[in-house]
Amino acid sequence: MSNEYNWLRQLNLFFVAMGFFTRLPIPAWVRADDNELKKSSRYFGLVGLLIGFICALVYWFTQQWLPTSVAVLLAMVAGLLVTGGFHEDGLADTADGFLGGKTIEDKLRIMKDDHLGSYGAMVLALALLLRWQLLVELALFSPWAAITGFVVAHTLSRVLASSLIFSVKYVTDLELAEGKRLSHDQSLNDLFILLASGIFVLFWLNGLAAFVLFISLWALRFCLCKYFRSQIGGYTGDTLDAAQQVSEIMCYLVILAVGLSA
């Protein structure tokens, strides 16, 4: 069997992806260089699935003793602790750059700044509040609806964000290590494996909800591609994080609007 499809190589790639997106410990034997990171993009959806399961597990246990709103909040906190707020930081940087800069150069410079600006703070606060409210509404319908929301949204949002690497140009004017390290040498095999993880979680939903969510995310992806190109000519690591956050919220909205009424 070739090294490309050797199961030990695939396990290594999964752990590289997990180490990149989370603060979970990975085995000492894992080899994590730039080439492995590029190939590990195929498993970003599976990492999202893992994060979703962790959030769902925290929610399931805490909702048995605590009010629904508190259990949802604790599950969200668990997700933030697992990821270190990786994507939330990118969302805030993207908001600061896109809303605060007038030229492409200004936007990229602001996004590179480590300080949180007013636009970033407002967008981040609203995004977290909206996620919490949507999840509470799902949980009030049934605990299983909230669990489904966590698993489906965390997986599909990372599939969508990662898929942008394959069709949008990386903006080289900004030295963002994360985006640059992911910007080359992705193959069709990487894309197919990534999309397969997204298709897998759609089976958690009924047929109508899965179809509407698929179409909604496809339309959102198209809009995000157009928007990123119009703002900075392509993508950076921060905009991929923003795409993850926006598409996660989209998943909760669709599941709440369609999935519970179907």
N, C-alpha and C positions, 0 to 999 in steps of 0.2 A: 504493500500500500504506500502511495506517495506521501511525502511529508505534509503536503497540502491538506490531506484528508485523514492523517493519522489522528486517532482519538486523543492521544496525549498532547498533540499540537493544538487541537481544538479546545481541550481543557485549559491549556496555557492561555489561549486567546480569550477564553471566557474570564479567567481570573485577571488578565490584563485589563479587560473592559470593566470588571468589577472594581479593581483598584483605581481606575481612572475616575469613575463616577461616584464611588462611595468611599467611606472611611472604614469599611469592613476589612478585617485582616485577611491577607492572602498568603498562601504557602511560600516558604522561603525559596523553594526551587523554581518559582515562576520567573521566566525570562521576559523582561519588560523593556524592550528597546523601541525606537521609533517605528521600525518595520512591523513589529508585533502589534503596536498600538493601531497602526493603519488597518491591519487585517482584522483587528478585534472589533471594528465597527459593525461587523455582522452580528455580534452578540449584544449590542447596546439595548435592543428590545428585551432580551432575556434578563439583562440587569434591571431594566424597568419592571419586569415581571417579579423579580426577587424583591425589589423595593415595595412594590404593591402588596405582595404577600405579607411583608413585615408590617406595613401600615394596617392591613386588614386584620392581622393577628392581634395587634395592640388594641384596635378598636373592638374586636370580638370579645376579648377578655375584659376590658374596662367597662364596656356598656352593660355588663351584667351587674355591676355594682354602682355605677355612676350615671348621672344624667346623660342623655344622648349628646348634647352639645359639648359637654366636657370630654366624653369618650372620643368624639370626632377630633377635638382640639389636640388631645394627647396623641392620637394616631398621626395627625399632621406634624406634631413636634417630633415624633419618632422618625418620620420621613426626613425631616430637616437634620436631625442628628446623624442619620445614616449617610446622607449626602453632603453634610456640611454646608447646606444652603448653596450648593454649587450652581444650580440653575437660577435660583432667585437672584443671586449676585449678577449673573449675566443679564437677566431681565432688567434689573435696575440700571446697569451700565448702558444697555441699549436705549432705555427710555431717556436717560440723561443725554446721550449722544444725539439721538434722532430728534428729540424735542428741543434740545438746547443749542444745537449747532446749526449754522446756516449753510456752510459749504461741506463737501465731503471731508475735506481735511479737518475742519472743526469738529465734525461728528466723530471721526476716528480718534482725534486727540482727546476729546472728552471721554469717550468710551475707554480709553487706555488709562485715564486717571483713576486711581484707587479710591478717591473720596466719593461718598454718596451725595448726590445733588438733590435738589427739591423735586425735580421731575421723577427721578428714580425712586425717591421715598414715597411719593404719592402713588405711583403706579404699583409699586411693590405692596404697599399697604392695601390698596384696593383689590389687587389680585389675591392676596391671602384671605382677605375678608370674603371675597366672592367664592373662593374655593371652600371655605369653611361653611358658608351659608348653603351652598349647593349640596355639600355632603351631609349637612344636618337634615336638609329636606329629604334626601335619599334615605337616610337612616330612620327618619320618622315614618317613612313608608314601610320599611322593613330592614332589619339588620343585614339581610342578604343583599339588598339593593346597594347598601353602602359598601359592603365587601366587594361586590361586583364592580362598583365604581372605582374603588382603589386599584384593583387588579387591572382592569381594562384601561383606565386612564393613564396609569403610570407606564404601562407597556406601550400603548399606541402612541402616546405623546413622544416617547423617545424614538420610536420607529420613524415617526414623521420628521422629527428634528434631524435625526441622523441621515435620513434619505435626502435631505437638501444637499449634503456633501456631493452627491452623485450628479446633480443637475444645476448647481449654482456655483459661480466662480468664487474662489477664495480671494479676499481683498488683501493683496500683498503689501499695501502701504503701511499696514499696522503690524508691528511685531508682537502678535499675540501667539504665544507658544502653542496653546491648545488647538486653535484653529489651523495654524500652519502645519502642525504635526499630523493633522487629519486630512490635509487637503490634496494628497496625491496618492495614486496607485490603488484606488479602490476598484475592485473588479465586479463584473456582473454576478459572480457567485456570492460575493459579499452582500450585494443588494438583495438577491433572491433569498438568502438565509435570513437577512434582516426582515424582509417583508413576510416571510413564513411565520415568524414569531408574532407578528401583528395579526395575521389571519387566524392563528391558533386561538388568540384570546377573544376574537369575535364570536366564537362558538359559546362563550359565556352568555351571550345575549340571544333574545329571540330573533327570528328572521328579519322582521321589519326594523327593529332597533339596530341590528347589525348593518343592514343595508343603508339606512339613513345616516348612521355614524360613518360608514365608509365614504359615502358621497360627501358628507359634510367635511370630513378631514381632507379628502381629495381637493375640494374647493378651497379650503383654508390653506392647504399647501401651495396651491396655485397663487393665491393672493399673497402669501408670505414671500414667495419667490419674486413676484412682481414688486412688492413693497421694498424688499431688501435691495433689489437691483436699482430701484428708483432713488433710494436713500444714499447708498454707499457703493453701488455697482456690483454687489455680491454679498458674501457672508463673512462673518468672523465667528470666533468661538462664542462671543457674547450673544450674537443674533441667533445662533443655534439654541442657546439656553433660553432665549426669549421665545423661540418657536415652541420649545418643549412646554413652557409655562402656559402659553396661549392655547396650545392644542390640548393640554390636560384639562383646562377649564371648559373647552369645547366638548370634550368627552362627557364631563359631568352634566353640562347643559342638555346634550342630546339624550343621554340616558334618562335624565329627569323628565324631559319633555315627551319623549317617544317611548322609551323602554318601559316606563311604569304604566303607560296608558294602552300599550299594545296588548 
